Amino acid sequence: MFEIARGYPEKPVPIKEIAEKQAVSVSYLEQILNRLKNRGIIKSVKGPGGGYILSRKPQDISISDILRELEGPVAITSCLNPEEGCVRVEGCVTYALWKSLGDKIEGFLGTVTLRDLVSGTLLEKPKAKSIKLRAKKSL
C-alpha cells in the first residue's frame, strides 16, 4: 500500500515494481492486492502504464482500514480472536488487559494514514515544548 500511495494520484504502480521494492513475491502480492481491490481500497488499471492505484486519497485510508480488510480486527492473543474465542473469558484475569491493549493499538492505527507513511511525518520527533519553571520563593 505504501508503494501504491507513493504513486497516487498520477501513476498506477505495476505489481512487479511493488514486489521488487518491498521484496515480496508477485504471487503473494497478487493475493493481497486482490483482497484490497475486492474491498474497494485500491483499483487496478489495465493496459500499458497500468497497475494499482488507491481508490481514495492517502489521507483517507488508515492503517487500521488496511489491516482490518486483510487480517480482521486486532487480536493480540487468541482469546480476542472472534473466530477462536475463549471459554474462560468471564473468569480470566488478563482478558481485560489484552482487550484494552488491543483497543488502544487499533485506535492508534486508526489515526495513522498512508499519507503519514509516505510523507514521513510519523517518524518526525515531536518538538520539545519550552517549559517555564517558576522559581519557588523562599520563606
MIBAMAR-580972 format. One line per field, with one value per residue: x negated, y negated, z of N, C-alpha, C in turn; residue number from 1; residue in one letter. Coordinates in Angstrom, 2 decimals, decimal comma. Example, Ala and Ser with C-alpha at 12.3 -4.5 7.8 and 13.67 -1.06 7.14 Angstrom:
BEGIN
n.east	[-13,19:-12,85]
n.north	[5,69:2,25]
n.up	[7,80:7,08]
ca.east	[-12,30:-13,67]
ca.north	[4,50:1,06]
ca.up	[7,80:7,14]
c.east	[-13,20:-12,90]
c.north	[3,30:-0,03]
c.up	[7,80:7,87]
nr	[1:2]
rest	[A:S]
This chain:
BEGIN
n.east	[-0,83:-2,01:-3,77:-1,91:-0,53:-2,51:-2,55:-0,18:1,78:1,26:-0,16:0,35:-0,80:-2,81:-2,53:-4,89:-6,82:-6,13:-6,57:-9,35:-10,39:-9,50:-10,40:-8,83:-7,10:-5,58:-3,33:-2,33:-1,81:0,18:2,38:2,84:3,32:5,56:7,50:7,64:8,48:10,99:12,27:12,46:10,45:8,28:7,75:7,51:5,66:5,83:3,75:1,04:-1,16:0,35:1,50:1,73:3,80:4,75:8,08:9,09:8,06:4,73:4,71:7,15:7,18:6,65:4,18:5,37:7,73:6,69:5,42:7,62:9,13:7,42:6,60:8,57:10,10:7,91:6,25:4,46:4,00:5,03:7,44:8,83:9,53:12,25:13,00:11,81:12,16:12,77:13,33:12,97:13,31:14,99:13,94:11,31:8,35:6,54:7,82:9,21:7,04:5,60:7,62:8,07:5,53:5,41:7,54:6,46:4,24:5,55:6,98:4,86:3,72:5,79:5,46:3,26:2,36:2,02:0,90:-0,59:-2,62:-3,84:-4,67:-6,37:-5,84:-5,12:-7,42:-8,71:-10,20:-8,61:-8,58:-10,34:-8,65:-8,91:-9,40:-8,38:-9,64:-8,65:-10,33:-10,48:-9,50:-11,47:-10,78]
n.north	[1,18:-1,18:-1,66:-1,95:-4,17:-6,06:-6,51:-7,78:-10,58:-10,21:-8,02:-4,74:-1,81:0,80:4,32:5,82:3,89:3,12:5,55:5,86:3,57:4,00:6,48:8,85:11,75:11,94:13,59:13,85:11,18:10,69:12,01:10,47:7,91:8,45:8,96:6,44:4,93:6,09:5,24:2,58:0,73:0,30:-0,16:1,46:0,74:1,36:2,37:0,75:-1,05:-0,55:0,67:0,62:-1,53:-3,84:-3,89:-5,94:-9,06:-9,22:-10,25:-9,53:-6,87:-4,71:-2,91:-1,05:-0,57:0,87:3,12:4,26:5,14:7,05:8,72:8,76:7,81:6,35:8,71:9,53:11,73:15,17:15,46:13,16:13,28:13,33:15,60:17,72:17,35:17,70:19,84:19,19:16,50:15,01:15,52:14,81:13,25:11,74:11,11:8,62:6,88:7,57:7,06:4,31:3,33:4,19:2,65:0,10:0,25:0,65:-1,75:-3,60:-2,81:-3,56:-6,27:-6,70:-7,35:-6,47:-8,66:-9,75:-7,84:-7,97:-10,65:-10,72:-11,85:-10,50:-9,58:-11,78:-13,51:-14,76:-18,24:-19,72:-21,23:-24,39:-24,74:-26,64:-27,25:-28,12:-29,80:-28,85:-30,84:-31,57:-31,14]
n.up	[0,00:0,66:-1,51:-3,56:-2,65:-2,88:-5,60:-6,06:-7,17:-9,81:-10,97:-11,73:-10,09:-11,11:-10,39:-10,36:-9,83:-7,23:-5,92:-6,25:-4,91:-2,31:-1,69:-1,95:-3,05:-6,29:-6,60:-3,97:-3,42:-5,32:-4,19:-1,88:-3,00:-4,57:-2,60:-1,37:-3,53:-4,05:-1,78:-2,20:-1,64:-3,25:-6,81:-9,99:-12,92:-16,24:-19,08:-21,02:-18,96:-16,82:-13,61:-10,07:-8,14:-5,59:-4,31:-2,88:-1,41:-0,02:2,61:3,49:4,01:6,50:8,42:9,98:8,50:6,35:7,57:8,86:6,70:5,62:7,75:9,69:12,86:15,37:17,20:19,66:21,17:21,13:22,46:21,98:19,39:17,29:15,84:17,13:19,93:23,51:26,17:28,77:29,26:31,03:33,63:33,39:34,28:32,79:30,41:30,16:30,20:27,81:25,95:26,30:25,59:22,90:21,86:22,16:20,46:18,00:17,92:17,74:15,26:13,66:13,54:12,00:8,74:5,22:4,00:6,09:6,28:3,74:3,62:5,73:8,16:10,42:11,53:12,42:15,07:17,93:18,56:21,19:23,78:25,19:28,57:31,15:34,18:37,38:39,82:43,15:45,79:48,47:51,90]
ca.east	[0,00:-2,94:-4,24:-0,76:-0,25:-3,55:-2,21:1,13:2,88:0,89:-0,85:0,65:-2,06:-2,76:-2,75:-6,31:-7,56:-5,85:-7,24:-10,79:-10,71:-9,15:-10,98:-7,72:-6,84:-4,44:-2,15:-1,81:-1,29:1,45:3,42:3,11:3,90:6,92:8,39:7,81:9,28:12,36:12,82:12,61:9,40:7,46:8,32:6,49:5,72:5,34:3,06:-0,29:-1,15:1,32:1,03:2,69:3,92:5,67:9,43:9,34:6,84:3,92:5,09:8,45:7,00:5,84:3,53:6,41:8,59:5,98:5,24:8,92:9,53:6,53:6,42:9,67:9,81:6,68:6,40:3,08:3,97:6,06:8,72:9,51:9,91:13,66:13,16:11,35:12,83:12,21:14,38:12,65:13,32:15,65:13,11:9,91:7,79:5,81:8,63:9,45:5,77:5,33:8,68:7,78:4,33:5,82:8,35:5,56:3,47:6,45:7,23:3,66:3,61:6,83:5,02:2,13:2,83:0,99:0,21:-1,60:-3,75:-4,50:-5,31:-7,36:-5,50:-5,01:-8,75:-9,25:-10,21:-7,90:-9,45:-10,25:-7,99:-9,68:-8,71:-8,82:-9,57:-8,62:-11,17:-9,75:-10,00:-11,84:-10,07]
ca.north	[0,00:-2,30:-1,91:-2,43:-5,52:-6,95:-6,83:-8,45:-10,06:-10,18:-6,85:-3,37:-1,13:2,21:5,30:6,20:2,81:3,23:6,76:5,60:2,58:4,50:7,82:9,78:12,46:11,46:14,42:13,48:9,83:10,79:12,38:9,31:6,83:8,85:8,73:4,99:4,46:6,55:4,46:1,20:-0,17:-0,03:0,18:1,85:0,06:2,31:1,86:0,15:-2,08:-0,16:1,14:0,42:-2,90:-3,97:-4,30:-7,16:-9,82:-8,57:-10,73:-8,94:-5,42:-4,47:-1,60:-0,20:-0,16:1,89:4,33:4,86:5,86:8,18:9,59:8,70:6,93:6,61:9,74:9,79:13,08:15,99:15,31:11,99:13,57:13,73:16,93:18,72:17,10:18,32:20,27:18,70:15,03:14,48:15,63:14,57:12,03:10,94:10,80:7,17:6,26:7,78:6,39:2,88:3,07:4,34:1,48:-1,05:0,44:0,39:-3,19:-4,27:-2,51:-4,34:-7,66:-6,75:-7,17:-6,24:-9,94:-9,87:-6,97:-8,48:-11,94:-10,54:-12,63:-9,61:-9,38:-13,03:-13,61:-15,96:-19,32:-19,92:-22,47:-25,06:-24,69:-27,72:-26,87:-29,24:-29,59:-28,96:-31,90:-31,03:-31,80]
ca.up	[0,00:0,68:-2,88:-4,33:-2,17:-3,42:-6,98:-6,12:-7,99:-11,22:-11,52:-11,27:-9,81:-11,54:-9,32:-10,34:-9,17:-5,79:-5,45:-6,18:-3,87:-0,99:-1,55:-1,75:-4,30:-7,07:-6,34:-2,66:-3,57:-6,06:-3,24:-1,03:-3,80:-4,95:-1,44:-1,21:-4,67:-3,82:-0,66:-2,64:-1,15:-4,42:-8,12:-10,96:-14,21:-17,26:-20,25:-20,85:-17,93:-15,81:-12,32:-8,99:-7,65:-4,47:-4,66:-2,10:-1,11:1,03:3,94:3,83:4,23:7,70:8,51:10,54:7,38:5,55:8,37:9,11:5,48:5,38:8,90:10,64:13,99:16,12:18,23:20,04:21,72:20,51:23,15:21,43:18,01:17,27:15,27:18,11:21,20:24,70:27,09:30,11:29,27:32,23:34,81:33,04:34,86:31,81:29,23:30,11:29,86:26,39:25,20:26,37:24,78:21,50:21,50:22,04:19,23:16,88:17,92:17,20:13,83:13,00:13,40:11,07:7,37:4,21:3,79:7,15:5,95:2,54:3,92:6,78:9,36:11,57:12,09:12,95:16,52:18,37:19,02:22,64:24,18:26,26:29,85:32,03:35,58:38,31:40,99:44,41:46,68:49,78:53,00]
c.east	[-0,87:-3,37:-3,11:-0,44:-1,29:-3,24:-0,94:0,96:2,50:0,49:-0,37:-0,67:-1,93:-3,13:-4,22:-7,16:-7,36:-6,62:-8,75:-11,13:-10,45:-9,68:-9,92:-7,47:-5,58:-3,19:-1,52:-1,15:0,04:2,61:3,83:3,84:5,31:7,91:8,67:8,64:10,75:13,04:12,93:11,56:8,48:8,24:7,18:6,76:5,07:4,55:1,69:-0,21:-0,18:0,66:2,13:2,62:4,91:7,05:9,86:8,01:6,07:4,29:6,43:8,38:6,08:5,21:4,52:7,36:7,96:5,88:6,57:9,39:8,68:6,53:7,62:9,30:8,51:6,98:5,00:2,91:5,12:7,42:9,51:9,98:11,35:13,89:12,77:12,09:12,14:13,35:14,17:12,74:13,90:14,75:11,64:9,44:7,16:6,62:8,83:8,18:5,51:6,37:8,42:6,57:4,67:6,63:7,46:4,71:4,34:6,78:6,07:3,55:4,68:6,46:3,87:2,66:1,67:0,22:-0,88:-2,83:-4,54:-5,26:-6,39:-7,03:-5,39:-6,35:-9,36:-9,16:-9,43:-8,89:-9,24:-9,60:-8,83:-8,82:-9,27:-8,59:-9,54:-9,50:-10,31:-10,36:-10,34:-11,16:-11,00]
c.north	[-1,25:-2,66:-2,46:-3,87:-6,51:-7,37:-7,64:-9,94:-9,82:-8,82:-5,54:-2,61:0,35:3,16:5,71:5,15:2,88:4,41:6,53:4,66:3,10:5,92:8,85:10,47:11,91:12,27:14,09:12,10:9,83:11,12:11,18:8,22:7,17:8,63:7,24:4,40:4,86:5,76:2,97:0,23:-0,60:0,34:0,64:1,11:0,98:1,58:1,29:-1,01:-1,78:0,31:0,93:-1,02:-2,92:-4,40:-5,57:-7,86:-9,13:-9,01:-10,17:-7,43:-5,23:-3,08:-0,60:0,30:1,00:3,20:5,04:5,66:7,10:9,20:9,69:7,79:7,32:7,62:10,17:11,11:13,86:15,82:14,10:12,20:14,06:15,14:18,02:18,58:17,80:18,66:19,72:17,19:14,48:14,50:15,31:13,22:11,14:10,57:9,28:6,42:6,35:7,07:4,90:2,51:3,17:3,15:0,25:-0,95:0,12:-1,10:-3,97:-4,05:-3,25:-5,79:-7,81:-6,45:-6,86:-7,53:-10,13:-9,04:-7,52:-9,77:-11,83:-11,28:-11,77:-9,45:-10,65:-13,03:-14,86:-17,00:-19,53:-21,26:-23,11:-25,10:-25,81:-27,27:-28,13:-28,90:-29,76:-30,06:-31,25:-31,83:-32,50]
c.up	[0,00:-0,73:-3,74:-3,92:-2,71:-4,84:-7,14:-6,37:-9,44:-11,77:-10,93:-11,14:-10,21:-10,38:-9,23:-9,63:-7,65:-5,21:-5,29:-5,02:-2,47:-0,73:-1,18:-3,09:-4,97:-6,74:-4,98:-2,73:-4,33:-5,13:-2,38:-1,82:-4,27:-3,81:-1,26:-2,34:-4,48:-2,70:-1,00:-2,14:-2,29:-5,67:-9,02:-12,27:-15,22:-18,34:-19,95:-19,85:-16,81:-14,53:-11,30:-8,52:-6,49:-4,96:-3,91:-1,88:0,01:2,45:4,40:4,06:5,43:7,64:9,10:9,45:6,62:6,33:8,64:7,89:5,24:6,51:9,82:11,79:14,70:17,22:18,63:20,77:21,11:21,18:22,63:19,99:17,98:16,72:16,27:19,44:22,36:25,64:28,50:30,24:30,56:33,47:34,57:33,56:33,78:30,58:29,09:29,72:28,36:25,52:25,17:25,51:23,30:21,02:21,31:20,78:18,03:16,78:17,34:15,70:13,02:12,80:12,41:9,67:6,43:3,93:4,84:6,81:4,77:2,84:4,98:8,06:10,60:12,28:12,67:14,47:16,91:18,87:20,51:22,91:25,28:27,51:30,72:33,45:36,43:39,50:42,23:45,26:48,01:50,87:53,91]
nr	[1:2:3:4:5:6:7:8:9:10:11:12:13:14:15:16:17:18:19:20:21:22:23:24:25:26:27:28:29:30:31:32:33:34:35:36:37:38:39:40:41:42:43:44:45:46:47:48:49:50:51:52:53:54:55:56:57:58:59:60:61:62:63:64:65:66:67:68:69:70:71:72:73:74:75:76:77:78:79:80:81:82:83:84:85:86:87:88:89:90:91:92:93:94:95:96:97:98:99:100:101:102:103:104:105:106:107:108:109:110:111:112:113:114:115:116:117:118:119:120:121:122:123:124:125:126:127:128:129:130:131:132:133:134:135:136:137:138:139]
rest	[M:F:E:I:A:R:G:Y:P:E:K:P:V:P:I:K:E:I:A:E:K:Q:A:V:S:V:S:Y:L:E:Q:I:L:N:R:L:K:N:R:G:I:I:K:S:V:K:G:P:G:G:G:Y:I:L:S:R:K:P:Q:D:I:S:I:S:D:I:L:R:E:L:E:G:P:V:A:I:T:S:C:L:N:P:E:E:G:C:V:R:V:E:G:C:V:T:Y:A:L:W:K:S:L:G:D:K:I:E:G:F:L:G:T:V:T:L:R:D:L:V:S:G:T:L:L:E:K:P:K:A:K:S:I:K:L:R:A:K:K:S:L]
